[in-house]
Amino acid sequence: MSASALLKVEVAPPETWVERYSDYLYGYAMSRLHDPELAADCVQETFMAGIKALDRFDGSRDIKFWLRGIMSHKIVDEIRKLVKEKKVDTEDETLLESFWYQYSVSTTANTSSW
């Protein structure tokens, strides 16, 4: 068996995602959006996007964290939409910039050399 096959994680079937991951994803969305309706919508959109993209899941990490990555993009999209609709103030625009910076740095930067 190859080393890459050993690193693959077992994928929970999509029909179990709501039960397994909705609380986690909802909490994540609420911590960023501070709006129960928007958070619930993001969870639903995340599950739908995950199902559509499941064939691209490479199994290198837990599906929970893969779904959280999808959700991070959904949250940014939602904040951008709110900014465009002028439903947020300057402080929220700063929040978007800081969230996007934190997300992009935490997922792309190699911090081991820092």
MIDOSE-1310 file (N, C-alpha, C; in nm, 2 decimals, decimal comma, always signed):
residues 114
msas	+0,08/-0,12/+0,00/+0,00/+0,00/+0,00/+0,09/+0,12/+0,00; +0,06/+0,22/-0,08/+0,14/+0,34/-0,09/+0,12/+0,43/+0,03; +0,21/+0,52/+0,05/+0,20/+0,62/+0,16/+0,09/+0,71/+0,14; +0,06/+0,75/+0,02/-0,06/+0,84/+0,00/-0,19/+0,77/+0,03
allk	-0,20/+0,64/+0,01/-0,32/+0,57/+0,04/-0,34/+0,56/+0,19; -0,23/+0,55/+0,26/-0,24/+0,55/+0,41/-0,29/+0,68/+0,47; -0,26/+0,79/+0,40/-0,30/+0,92/+0,45/-0,45/+0,95/+0,42; -0,51/+0,88/+0,34/-0,65/+0,91/+0,30/-0,74/+0,89/+0,42
veva	-0,84/+0,98/+0,44/-0,93/+0,96/+0,55/-1,06/+0,91/+0,49; -1,14/+0,84/+0,58/-1,27/+0,79/+0,53/-1,37/+0,90/+0,53; -1,44/+0,91/+0,42/-1,54/+1,01/+0,40/-1,67/+0,97/+0,45; -1,73/+1,06/+0,53/-1,87/+1,03/+0,58/-1,96/+1,06/+0,46
ppet	-2,06/+0,98/+0,44/-2,15/+1,00/+0,33/-2,23/+1,13/+0,35; -2,26/+1,20/+0,24/-2,33/+1,33/+0,25/-2,46/+1,33/+0,33; -2,53/+1,21/+0,33/-2,66/+1,21/+0,41/-2,64/+1,21/+0,56; -2,51/+1,20/+0,60/-2,48/+1,21/+0,75/-2,42/+1,34/+0,79
wver	-2,39/+1,43/+0,69/-2,33/+1,55/+0,72/-2,40/+1,64/+0,81; -2,53/+1,65/+0,79/-2,61/+1,74/+0,87/-2,60/+1,70/+1,02; -2,62/+1,58/+1,05/-2,61/+1,53/+1,19/-2,47/+1,55/+1,24; -2,37/+1,52/+1,16/-2,23/+1,52/+1,21/-2,17/+1,66/+1,22
ysdy	-2,20/+1,74/+1,13/-2,12/+1,87/+1,11/-2,20/+2,00/+1,12; -2,33/+1,99/+1,13/-2,41/+2,12/+1,12/-2,38/+2,21/+1,25; -2,37/+2,15/+1,37/-2,35/+2,23/+1,48/-2,21/+2,30/+1,48; -2,11/+2,22/+1,44/-1,98/+2,28/+1,42/-1,97/+2,39/+1,32
lygy	-2,03/+2,37/+1,20/-2,03/+2,47/+1,10/-2,11/+2,59/+1,14; -2,23/+2,57/+1,20/-2,31/+2,68/+1,24/-2,24/+2,77/+1,34; -2,17/+2,70/+1,44/-2,09/+2,78/+1,54/-1,98/+2,86/+1,47; -1,92/+2,80/+1,37/-1,81/+2,87/+1,30/-1,87/+2,99/+1,22
amsr	-1,98/+2,97/+1,16/-2,05/+3,08/+1,08/-2,09/+3,19/+1,18; -2,15/+3,15/+1,29/-2,20/+3,25/+1,39/-2,09/+3,33/+1,44; -1,97/+3,27/+1,46/-1,86/+3,34/+1,52/-1,81/+3,45/+1,42; -1,84/+3,44/+1,30/-1,80/+3,54/+1,20/-1,90/+3,63/+1,15
lhdp	-2,03/+3,58/+1,14/-2,14/+3,66/+1,09/-2,22/+3,73/+1,19; -2,23/+3,67/+1,31/-2,31/+3,72/+1,42/-2,46/+3,74/+1,38; -2,51/+3,65/+1,30/-2,65/+3,66/+1,25/-2,70/+3,52/+1,23; -2,80/+3,48/+1,31/-2,84/+3,34/+1,30/-2,89/+3,29/+1,17
elaa	-2,97/+3,38/+1,10/-3,02/+3,35/+0,97/-2,91/+3,33/+0,87; -2,82/+3,43/+0,86/-2,71/+3,42/+0,77/-2,62/+3,30/+0,79; -2,60/+3,27/+0,92/-2,52/+3,15/+0,96/-2,59/+3,02/+0,91; -2,72/+3,01/+0,93/-2,79/+2,89/+0,89/-2,79/+2,88/+0,74
dcvq	-2,81/+2,99/+0,67/-2,80/+2,99/+0,52/-2,66/+2,94/+0,47; -2,56/+2,99/+0,54/-2,42/+2,95/+0,50/-2,40/+2,80/+0,52; -2,45/+2,75/+0,63/-2,44/+2,60/+0,65/-2,51/+2,52/+0,54; -2,63/+2,57/+0,50/-2,70/+2,50/+0,39/-2,62/+2,51/+0,26
etfm	-2,57/+2,63/+0,23/-2,50/+2,65/+0,11/-2,37/+2,57/+0,11; -2,31/+2,56/+0,23/-2,19/+2,48/+0,24/-2,21/+2,33/+0,21; -2,32/+2,28/+0,26/-2,35/+2,14/+0,24/-2,38/+2,11/+0,09; -2,45/+2,20/+0,03/-2,48/+2,19/-0,12/-2,36/+2,20/-0,20
agik	-2,27/+2,29/-0,17/-2,14/+2,31/-0,24/-2,06/+2,19/-0,22; -2,06/+2,13/-0,10/-1,98/+2,01/-0,07/-2,02/+1,89/-0,15; -2,15/+1,88/-0,16/-2,21/+1,76/-0,23/-2,17/+1,78/-0,38; -2,18/+1,90/-0,44/-2,14/+1,92/-0,58/-2,00/+1,90/-0,60
aldr	-1,91/+1,93/-0,50/-1,77/+1,92/-0,52/-1,71/+1,79/-0,46; -1,79/+1,70/-0,42/-1,74/+1,58/-0,35/-1,64/+1,50/-0,43; -1,66/+1,50/-0,56/-1,56/+1,43/-0,65/-1,42/+1,49/-0,65; -1,41/+1,62/-0,60/-1,28/+1,68/-0,60/-1,22/+1,67/-0,46
fdgs	-1,29/+1,61/-0,36/-1,23/+1,59/-0,23/-1,12/+1,49/-0,24; -1,00/+1,52/-0,20/-0,89/+1,43/-0,22/-0,86/+1,34/-0,10; -0,93/+1,36/+0,01/-0,91/+1,27/+0,13/-0,79/+1,29/+0,21; -0,72/+1,40/+0,19/-0,60/+1,43/+0,26/-0,62/+1,49/+0,40
rdik	-0,74/+1,53/+0,43/-0,78/+1,58/+0,56/-0,92/+1,54/+0,59; -0,96/+1,56/+0,71/-1,10/+1,53/+0,75/-1,20/+1,61/+0,67; -1,31/+1,55/+0,63/-1,41/+1,62/+0,56/-1,47/+1,74/+0,63; -1,47/+1,73/+0,76/-1,52/+1,84/+0,84/-1,44/+1,97/+0,81
fwlr	-1,31/+1,96/+0,80/-1,23/+2,07/+0,78/-1,23/+2,12/+0,63; -1,26/+2,02/+0,54/-1,28/+2,06/+0,40/-1,41/+2,14/+0,39; -1,51/+2,10/+0,46/-1,64/+2,17/+0,46/-1,62/+2,31/+0,52; -1,54/+2,32/+0,62/-1,51/+2,45/+0,68/-1,44/+2,54/+0,59
gims	-1,35/+2,49/+0,50/-1,29/+2,57/+0,40/-1,39/+2,62/+0,30; -1,48/+2,54/+0,26/-1,59/+2,58/+0,17/-1,67/+2,69/+0,24; -1,70/+2,67/+0,37/-1,78/+2,77/+0,44/-1,71/+2,90/+0,45; -1,58/+2,90/+0,47/-1,51/+3,02/+0,48/-1,53/+3,11/+0,35
hkiv	-1,53/+3,04/+0,24/-1,56/+3,12/+0,11/-1,70/+3,17/+0,11; -1,79/+3,09/+0,16/-1,93/+3,13/+0,16/-1,95/+3,25/+0,25; -1,88/+3,25/+0,36/-1,89/+3,36/+0,46/-1,84/+3,49/+0,39; -1,72/+3,48/+0,33/-1,67/+3,60/+0,26/-1,76/+3,65/+0,15
deir	-1,82/+3,55/+0,08/-1,92/+3,59/-0,03/-2,04/+3,67/+0,04; -2,08/+3,62/+0,15/-2,20/+3,68/+0,22/-2,16/+3,82/+0,27; -2,05/+3,84/+0,33/-2,00/+3,97/+0,38/-1,99/+4,06/+0,26; -1,93/+4,02/+0,15/-1,92/+4,10/+0,03/-2,05/+4,15/-0,02
klvk	-2,15/+4,05/-0,02/-2,29/+4,09/-0,06/-2,34/+4,20/+0,03; -2,33/+4,18/+0,16/-2,38/+4,28/+0,25/-2,31/+4,42/+0,23; -2,18/+4,42/+0,21/-2,11/+4,54/+0,18/-2,16/+4,61/+0,06; -2,18/+4,53/-0,05/-2,24/+4,58/-0,17/-2,38/+4,64/-0,16
ekkv	-2,46/+4,57/-0,07/-2,59/+4,62/-0,05/-2,60/+4,73/+0,05; -2,48/+4,77/+0,10/-2,47/+4,88/+0,20/-2,54/+4,85/+0,33; -2,54/+4,72/+0,37/-2,61/+4,69/+0,49/-2,51/+4,68/+0,61; -2,39/+4,71/+0,58/-2,28/+4,71/+0,68/-2,21/+4,84/+0,69
dted	-2,15/+4,87/+0,80/-2,08/+5,00/+0,81/-1,93/+4,97/+0,79; -1,85/+5,07/+0,80/-1,71/+5,07/+0,78/-1,64/+4,96/+0,87; -1,69/+4,95/+0,99/-1,63/+4,85/+1,08/-1,64/+4,71/+1,03; -1,76/+4,68/+0,97/-1,78/+4,55/+0,91/-1,69/+4,52/+0,79
etll	-1,66/+4,63/+0,71/-1,57/+4,62/+0,60/-1,43/+4,58/+0,65; -1,39/+4,64/+0,76/-1,26/+4,61/+0,82/-1,26/+4,47/+0,87; -1,38/+4,42/+0,92/-1,39/+4,28/+0,97/-1,37/+4,19/+0,85; -1,43/+4,22/+0,74/-1,41/+4,14/+0,62/-1,26/+4,13/+0,58
esfw	-1,20/+4,24/+0,57/-1,06/+4,25/+0,54/-0,97/+4,16/+0,63; -1,00/+4,18/+0,76/-0,92/+4,11/+0,86/-0,95/+3,96/+0,86; -1,08/+3,92/+0,84/-1,11/+3,78/+0,83/-1,05/+3,72/+0,70; -1,05/+3,79/+0,59/-1,00/+3,73/+0,47/-0,85/+3,72/+0,48
yqys	-0,78/+3,82/+0,54/-0,64/+3,82/+0,56/-0,60/+3,70/+0,65; -0,67/+3,69/+0,76/-0,65/+3,58/+0,86/-0,67/+3,44/+0,79; -0,78/+3,43/+0,72/-0,80/+3,30/+0,65/-0,70/+3,27/+0,55; -0,66/+3,37/+0,46/-0,57/+3,34/+0,36/-0,43/+3,32/+0,41
vstt	-0,39/+3,39/+0,52/-0,26/+3,36/+0,57/-0,25/+3,23/+0,64; -0,36/+3,20/+0,72/-0,36/+3,07/+0,79/-0,36/+2,95/+0,70; -0,41/+2,96/+0,58/-0,42/+2,85/+0,49/-0,31/+2,84/+0,39; -0,24/+2,95/+0,37/-0,14/+2,95/+0,26/+0,00/+2,98/+0,31
ants	+0,02/+3,04/+0,42/+0,15/+3,08/+0,46/+0,22/+2,96/+0,53; +0,35/+2,96/+0,51/+0,43/+2,86/+0,58/+0,49/+2,93/+0,70; +0,43/+2,91/+0,81/+0,47/+2,98/+0,93/+0,58/+2,91/+1,01; +0,63/+2,80/+0,96/+0,73/+2,73/+1,03/+0,86/+2,80/+1,03
sw	+0,88/+2,89/+0,93/+1,01/+2,97/+0,92/+1,00/+3,10/+1,00; +0,88/+3,13/+1,06/+0,87/+3,25/+1,14/+0,93/+3,23/+1,27
